[in-house]
Amino acid sequence: MAEKKPVKKSARAGREADNPSIKDPEMYEALRDQGASQEKAARISNAAAATSRKAVGRKGGEAEDYPDRTKDELLQRARELDVEGRSKMTKDELIKALRDH
């Protein structure tokens, strides 16, 4: 009987990619590593699993990256996502909170 080699997982992979609602854990992890929020990474990876990665890659918005937005724009987005404590956050804290949402 052949020995199984241990599969290397990132710390995040152990926590989130084992979630059965994530249909493409590899893509999910790549998106999280690029700074996508949990919600966005799950939405994109699940869409890719339902169709194809190539088809999902053609989609996409024209939104600015968080660092390119003003603090007021970040606050508005944080309001939409109901991020707690947003009114007292700095721009960098808002960016982190939005990415971790």
NUMAR-994993 format. One record per atom (N, C-alpha, C): residue in one letter; atom name; x, z, y. Coordinates in pm, whole numbers, plus 50000, padded with zeros to 5 digits. Layout:
BEGIN
+------+------+-------+-------+-------+
! rest ! atom !  east !    up ! north !
+------+------+-------+-------+-------+
!    A !   CA !     X !     Z !     Y !
...
+------+------+-------+-------+-------+
% end
This chain:
BEGIN
+------+------+-------+-------+-------+
! rest ! atom !  east !    up ! north !
+------+------+-------+-------+-------+
!    M !    N ! 50084 ! 50000 ! 49882 !
!    M !   CA ! 50000 ! 50000 ! 50000 !
!    M !    C ! 50089 ! 50000 ! 50124 !
!    A !    N ! 50063 ! 49910 ! 50217 !
!    A !   CA ! 50145 ! 49896 ! 50337 !
!    A !    C ! 50114 ! 50009 ! 50435 !
!    E !    N ! 50220 ! 50053 ! 50504 !
!    E !   CA ! 50203 ! 50159 ! 50603 !
!    E !    C ! 50146 ! 50101 ! 50732 !
!    K !    N ! 50060 ! 50176 ! 50794 !
!    K !   CA ! 50005 ! 50134 ! 50923 !
!    K !    C ! 50097 ! 50181 ! 51033 !
!    K !    N ! 50126 ! 50090 ! 51125 !
!    K !   CA ! 50206 ! 50127 ! 51241 !
!    K !    C ! 50114 ! 50184 ! 51346 !
!    P !    N ! 50157 ! 50290 ! 51416 !
!    P !   CA ! 50071 ! 50346 ! 51521 !
!    P !    C ! 50054 ! 50246 ! 51634 !
!    V !    N ! 49934 ! 50241 ! 51686 !
!    V !   CA ! 49903 ! 50152 ! 51797 !
!    V !    C ! 49932 ! 50226 ! 51926 !
!    K !    N ! 50011 ! 50165 ! 52012 !
!    K !   CA ! 50043 ! 50225 ! 52142 !
!    K !    C ! 49926 ! 50206 ! 52236 !
!    K !    N ! 49885 ! 50314 ! 52299 !
!    K !   CA ! 49778 ! 50308 ! 52398 !
!    K !    C ! 49825 ! 50377 ! 52523 !
!    S !    N ! 49779 ! 50328 ! 52635 !
!    S !   CA ! 49809 ! 50398 ! 52759 !
!    S !    C ! 49725 ! 50524 ! 52762 !
!    A !    N ! 49757 ! 50615 ! 52850 !
!    A !   CA ! 49680 ! 50739 ! 52863 !
!    A !    C ! 49535 ! 50705 ! 52897 !
!    R !    N ! 49517 ! 50607 ! 52984 !
!    R !   CA ! 49383 ! 50567 ! 53022 !
!    R !    C ! 49308 ! 50506 ! 52905 !
!    A !    N ! 49377 ! 50428 ! 52823 !
!    A !   CA ! 49313 ! 50363 ! 52710 !
!    A !    C ! 49253 ! 50466 ! 52616 !
!    G !    N ! 49320 ! 50576 ! 52597 !
!    G !   CA ! 49269 ! 50680 ! 52510 !
!    G !    C ! 49142 ! 50742 ! 52562 !
!    R !    N ! 49126 ! 50745 ! 52693 !
!    R !   CA ! 49009 ! 50808 ! 52753 !
!    R !    C ! 48893 ! 50711 ! 52771 !
!    E !    N ! 48920 ! 50590 ! 52819 !
!    E !   CA ! 48812 ! 50504 ! 52864 !
!    E !    C ! 48787 ! 50382 ! 52777 !
!    A !    N ! 48888 ! 50322 ! 52722 !
!    A !   CA ! 48868 ! 50198 ! 52648 !
!    A !    C ! 48801 ! 50223 ! 52514 !
!    D !    N ! 48801 ! 50347 ! 52466 !
!    D !   CA ! 48732 ! 50378 ! 52341 !
!    D !    C ! 48582 ! 50391 ! 52363 !
!    N !    N ! 48538 ! 50379 ! 52484 !
!    N !   CA ! 48397 ! 50386 ! 52518 !
!    N !    C ! 48326 ! 50267 ! 52454 !
!    P !    N ! 48224 ! 50290 ! 52371 !
!    P !   CA ! 48158 ! 50178 ! 52304 !
!    P !    C ! 48086 ! 50083 ! 52399 !
!    S !    N ! 48062 ! 50124 ! 52524 !
!    S !   CA ! 47996 ! 50033 ! 52617 !
!    S !    C ! 48094 ! 49933 ! 52677 !
!    I !    N ! 48224 ! 49950 ! 52654 !
!    I !   CA ! 48326 ! 49855 ! 52701 !
!    I !    C ! 48344 ! 49752 ! 52590 !
!    K !    N ! 48309 ! 49628 ! 52619 !
!    K !   CA ! 48310 ! 49522 ! 52517 !
!    K !    C ! 48446 ! 49454 ! 52502 !
!    D !    N ! 48529 ! 49459 ! 52605 !
!    D !   CA ! 48662 ! 49397 ! 52600 !
!    D !    C ! 48763 ! 49498 ! 52656 !
!    P !    N ! 48806 ! 49595 ! 52573 !
!    P !   CA ! 48895 ! 49701 ! 52621 !
!    P !    C ! 49026 ! 49650 ! 52681 !
!    E !    N ! 49080 ! 49542 ! 52626 !
!    E !   CA ! 49206 ! 49488 ! 52677 !
!    E !    C ! 49191 ! 49441 ! 52821 !
!    M !    N ! 49086 ! 49367 ! 52849 !
!    M !   CA ! 49062 ! 49319 ! 52984 !
!    M !    C ! 49029 ! 49437 ! 53076 !
!    Y !    N ! 48951 ! 49532 ! 53026 !
!    Y !   CA ! 48916 ! 49651 ! 53104 !
!    Y !    C ! 49042 ! 49723 ! 53151 !
!    E !    N ! 49136 ! 49746 ! 53059 !
!    E !   CA ! 49260 ! 49815 ! 53093 !
!    E !    C ! 49342 ! 49737 ! 53195 !
!    A !    N ! 49349 ! 49606 ! 53178 !
!    A !   CA ! 49425 ! 49523 ! 53272 !
!    A !    C ! 49364 ! 49532 ! 53412 !
!    L !    N ! 49233 ! 49528 ! 53421 !
!    L !   CA ! 49166 ! 49538 ! 53550 !
!    L !    C ! 49186 ! 49675 ! 53613 !
!    R !    N ! 49179 ! 49781 ! 53533 !
!    R !   CA ! 49202 ! 49916 ! 53585 !
!    R !    C ! 49345 ! 49930 ! 53636 !
!    D !    N ! 49440 ! 49871 ! 53562 !
!    D !   CA ! 49581 ! 49877 ! 53603 !
!    D !    C ! 49603 ! 49802 ! 53735 !
!    Q !    N ! 49519 ! 49703 ! 53762 !
!    Q !   CA ! 49529 ! 49627 ! 53887 !
!    Q !    C ! 49456 ! 49696 ! 54001 !
!    G !    N ! 49392 ! 49809 ! 53972 !
!    G !   CA ! 49327 ! 49886 ! 54078 !
!    G !    C ! 49177 ! 49872 ! 54086 !
!    A !    N ! 49114 ! 49802 ! 53992 !
!    A !   CA ! 48969 ! 49788 ! 53993 !
!    A !    C ! 48905 ! 49922 ! 53958 !
!    S !    N ! 48788 ! 49948 ! 54015 !
!    S !   CA ! 48716 ! 50071 ! 53983 !
!    S !    C ! 48668 ! 50064 ! 53838 !
!    Q !    N ! 48630 ! 50180 ! 53784 !
!    Q !   CA ! 48580 ! 50185 ! 53647 !
!    Q !    C ! 48457 ! 50094 ! 53633 !
!    E !    N ! 48368 ! 50104 ! 53730 !
!    E !   CA ! 48246 ! 50024 ! 53727 !
!    E !    C ! 48275 ! 49874 ! 53729 !
!    K !    N ! 48362 ! 49833 ! 53820 !
!    K !   CA ! 48394 ! 49691 ! 53832 !
!    K !    C ! 48466 ! 49639 ! 53708 !
!    A !    N ! 48562 ! 49718 ! 53658 !
!    A !   CA ! 48636 ! 49676 ! 53538 !
!    A !    C ! 48543 ! 49662 ! 53419 !
!    A !    N ! 48450 ! 49756 ! 53404 !
!    A !   CA ! 48354 ! 49749 ! 53293 !
!    A !    C ! 48263 ! 49627 ! 53308 !
!    R !    N ! 48215 ! 49604 ! 53430 !
!    R !   CA ! 48124 ! 49492 ! 53454 !
!    R !    C ! 48191 ! 49358 ! 53423 !
!    I !    N ! 48315 ! 49341 ! 53470 !
!    I !   CA ! 48385 ! 49215 ! 53449 !
!    I !    C ! 48422 ! 49196 ! 53302 !
!    S !    N ! 48475 ! 49302 ! 53240 !
!    S !   CA ! 48516 ! 49288 ! 53099 !
!    S !    C ! 48397 ! 49265 ! 53009 !
!    N !    N ! 48284 ! 49327 ! 53039 !
!    N !   CA ! 48165 ! 49305 ! 52957 !
!    N !    C ! 48108 ! 49165 ! 52979 !
!    A !    N ! 48116 ! 49115 ! 53100 !
!    A !   CA ! 48070 ! 48978 ! 53127 !
!    A !    C ! 48158 ! 48878 ! 53053 !
!    A !    N ! 48288 ! 48905 ! 53050 !
!    A !   CA ! 48380 ! 48816 ! 52980 !
!    A !    C ! 48352 ! 48817 ! 52830 !
!    A !    N ! 48319 ! 48932 ! 52776 !
!    A !   CA ! 48290 ! 48941 ! 52633 !
!    A !    C ! 48160 ! 48868 ! 52600 !
!    A !    N ! 48065 ! 48867 ! 52694 !
!    A !   CA ! 47937 ! 48802 ! 52670 !
!    A !    C ! 47946 ! 48650 ! 52680 !
!    T !    N ! 48039 ! 48600 ! 52762 !
!    T !   CA ! 48053 ! 48454 ! 52776 !
!    T !    C ! 48194 ! 48416 ! 52732 !
!    S !    N ! 48280 ! 48398 ! 52827 !
!    S !   CA ! 48420 ! 48373 ! 52797 !
!    S !    C ! 48502 ! 48417 ! 52917 !
!    R !    N ! 48626 ! 48449 ! 52892 !
!    R !   CA ! 48712 ! 48492 ! 53003 !
!    R !    C ! 48726 ! 48382 ! 53107 !
!    K !    N ! 48732 ! 48259 ! 53061 !
!    K !   CA ! 48749 ! 48146 ! 53152 !
!    K !    C ! 48629 ! 48133 ! 53245 !
!    A !    N ! 48508 ! 48147 ! 53191 !
!    A !   CA ! 48387 ! 48135 ! 53272 !
!    A !    C ! 48378 ! 48248 ! 53374 !
!    V !    N ! 48416 ! 48368 ! 53334 !
!    V !   CA ! 48411 ! 48482 ! 53425 !
!    V !    C ! 48515 ! 48465 ! 53535 !
!    G !    N ! 48628 ! 48407 ! 53503 !
!    G !   CA ! 48734 ! 48387 ! 53602 !
!    G !    C ! 48692 ! 48295 ! 53715 !
!    R !    N ! 48595 ! 48208 ! 53691 !
!    R !   CA ! 48550 ! 48117 ! 53796 !
!    R !    C ! 48459 ! 48189 ! 53895 !
!    K !    N ! 48399 ! 48299 ! 53850 !
!    K !   CA ! 48313 ! 48375 ! 53939 !
!    K !    C ! 48402 ! 48457 ! 54032 !
!    G !    N ! 48341 ! 48526 ! 54120 !
!    G !   CA ! 48418 ! 48618 ! 54204 !
!    G !    C ! 48377 ! 48606 ! 54348 !
!    G !    N ! 48388 ! 48717 ! 54415 !
!    G !   CA ! 48348 ! 48722 ! 54554 !
!    G !    C ! 48463 ! 48691 ! 54648 !
!    E !    N ! 48431 ! 48696 ! 54771 !
!    E !   CA ! 48529 ! 48670 ! 54875 !
!    E !    C ! 48562 ! 48798 ! 54951 !
!    A !    N ! 48536 ! 48912 ! 54889 !
!    A !   CA ! 48560 ! 49040 ! 54957 !
!    A !    C ! 48708 ! 49061 ! 54983 !
!    E !    N ! 48736 ! 49126 ! 55097 !
!    E !   CA ! 48874 ! 49158 ! 55131 !
!    E !    C ! 48924 ! 49272 ! 55041 !
!    D !    N ! 49053 ! 49278 ! 55024 !
!    D !   CA ! 49112 ! 49391 ! 54954 !
!    D !    C ! 49090 ! 49516 ! 55037 !
!    Y !    N ! 49080 ! 49630 ! 54971 !
!    Y !   CA ! 49055 ! 49755 ! 55043 !
!    Y !    C ! 49156 ! 49781 ! 55155 !
!    P !    N ! 49287 ! 49763 ! 55132 !
!    P !   CA ! 49381 ! 49792 ! 55241 !
!    P !    C ! 49362 ! 49704 ! 55365 !
!    D !    N ! 49301 ! 49588 ! 55347 !
!    D !   CA ! 49279 ! 49497 ! 55460 !
!    D !    C ! 49153 ! 49531 ! 55540 !
!    R !    N ! 49072 ! 49621 ! 55487 !
!    R !   CA ! 48949 ! 49659 ! 55555 !
!    R !    C ! 48975 ! 49772 ! 55655 !
!    T !    N ! 48885 ! 49783 ! 55752 !
!    T !   CA ! 48894 ! 49893 ! 55847 !
!    T !    C ! 48840 ! 50020 ! 55782 !
!    K !    N ! 48870 ! 50134 ! 55843 !
!    K !   CA ! 48821 ! 50260 ! 55790 !
!    K !    C ! 48668 ! 50261 ! 55792 !
!    D !    N ! 48608 ! 50207 ! 55899 !
!    D !   CA ! 48461 ! 50202 ! 55908 !
!    D !    C ! 48401 ! 50119 ! 55794 !
!    E !    N ! 48466 ! 50008 ! 55760 !
!    E !   CA ! 48418 ! 49926 ! 55648 !
!    E !    C ! 48429 ! 50002 ! 55516 !
!    L !    N ! 48539 ! 50075 ! 55500 !
!    L !   CA ! 48557 ! 50155 ! 55379 !
!    L !    C ! 48453 ! 50267 ! 55371 !
!    L !    N ! 48424 ! 50330 ! 55485 !
!    L !   CA ! 48322 ! 50434 ! 55489 !
!    L !    C ! 48185 ! 50378 ! 55450 !
!    Q !    N ! 48154 ! 50259 ! 55500 !
!    Q !   CA ! 48027 ! 50195 ! 55465 !
!    Q !    C ! 48017 ! 50171 ! 55315 !
!    R !    N ! 48124 ! 50121 ! 55256 !
!    R !   CA ! 48126 ! 50096 ! 55111 !
!    R !    C ! 48114 ! 50228 ! 55034 !
!    A !    N ! 48183 ! 50333 ! 55083 !
!    A !   CA ! 48175 ! 50464 ! 55020 !
!    A !    C ! 48032 ! 50519 ! 55028 !
!    R !    N ! 47963 ! 50494 ! 55140 !
!    R !   CA ! 47822 ! 50534 ! 55154 !
!    R !    C ! 47737 ! 50463 ! 55049 !
!    E !    N ! 47759 ! 50333 ! 55033 !
!    E !   CA ! 47683 ! 50255 ! 54935 !
!    E !    C ! 47700 ! 50311 ! 54794 !
!    L !    N ! 47820 ! 50358 ! 54765 !
!    L !   CA ! 47851 ! 50410 ! 54631 !
!    L !    C ! 47830 ! 50561 ! 54620 !
!    D !    N ! 47788 ! 50623 ! 54731 !
!    D !   CA ! 47761 ! 50767 ! 54736 !
!    D !    C ! 47883 ! 50850 ! 54697 !
!    V !    N ! 47998 ! 50815 ! 54755 !
!    V !   CA ! 48122 ! 50889 ! 54732 !
!    V !    C ! 48113 ! 51021 ! 54808 !
!    E !    N ! 48129 ! 51131 ! 54738 !
!    E !   CA ! 48119 ! 51263 ! 54801 !
!    E !    C ! 48243 ! 51293 ! 54884 !
!    G !    N ! 48224 ! 51358 ! 55000 !
!    G !   CA ! 48334 ! 51398 ! 55086 !
!    G !    C ! 48393 ! 51285 ! 55168 !
!    R !    N ! 48327 ! 51172 ! 55171 !
!    R !   CA ! 48382 ! 51052 ! 55236 !
!    R !    C ! 48406 ! 51069 ! 55385 !
!    S !    N ! 48323 ! 51147 ! 55452 !
!    S !   CA ! 48335 ! 51158 ! 55598 !
!    S !    C ! 48464 ! 51227 ! 55642 !
!    K !    N ! 48523 ! 51307 ! 55553 !
!    K !   CA ! 48646 ! 51379 ! 55588 !
!    K !    C ! 48771 ! 51312 ! 55534 !
!    M !    N ! 48754 ! 51197 ! 55468 !
!    M !   CA ! 48869 ! 51130 ! 55405 !
!    M !    C ! 48944 ! 51041 ! 55502 !
!    T !    N ! 49075 ! 51029 ! 55478 !
!    T !   CA ! 49157 ! 50933 ! 55551 !
!    T !    C ! 49133 ! 50796 ! 55490 !
!    K !    N ! 49186 ! 50694 ! 55552 !
!    K !   CA ! 49172 ! 50558 ! 55499 !
!    K !    C ! 49231 ! 50549 ! 55359 !
!    D !    N ! 49350 ! 50605 ! 55339 !
!    D !   CA ! 49413 ! 50601 ! 55206 !
!    D !    C ! 49332 ! 50676 ! 55102 !
!    E !    N ! 49274 ! 50789 ! 55141 !
!    E !   CA ! 49190 ! 50865 ! 55049 !
!    E !    C ! 49063 ! 50788 ! 55013 !
!    L !    N ! 49005 ! 50718 ! 55111 !
!    L !   CA ! 48888 ! 50636 ! 55086 !
!    L !    C ! 48919 ! 50524 ! 54986 !
!    I !    N ! 49033 ! 50460 ! 55006 !
!    I !   CA ! 49075 ! 50352 ! 54915 !
!    I !    C ! 49087 ! 50405 ! 54774 !
!    K !    N ! 49154 ! 50519 ! 54758 !
!    K !   CA ! 49171 ! 50579 ! 54625 !
!    K !    C ! 49035 ! 50616 ! 54564 !
!    A !    N ! 48947 ! 50677 ! 54645 !
!    A !   CA ! 48816 ! 50716 ! 54595 !
!    A !    C ! 48733 ! 50594 ! 54552 !
!    L !    N ! 48741 ! 50487 ! 54629 !
!    L !   CA ! 48666 ! 50366 ! 54594 !
!    L !    C ! 48722 ! 50302 ! 54467 !
!    R !    N ! 48852 ! 50301 ! 54453 !
!    R !   CA ! 48913 ! 50244 ! 54332 !
!    R !    C ! 48884 ! 50327 ! 54209 !
!    D !    N ! 48873 ! 50458 ! 54226 !
!    D !   CA ! 48849 ! 50547 ! 54113 !
!    D !    C ! 48700 ! 50564 ! 54082 !
!    H !    N ! 48616 ! 50509 ! 54165 !
!    H !   CA ! 48472 ! 50523 ! 54143 !
!    H !    C ! 48427 ! 50452 ! 54019 !
+------+------+-------+-------+-------+
% end
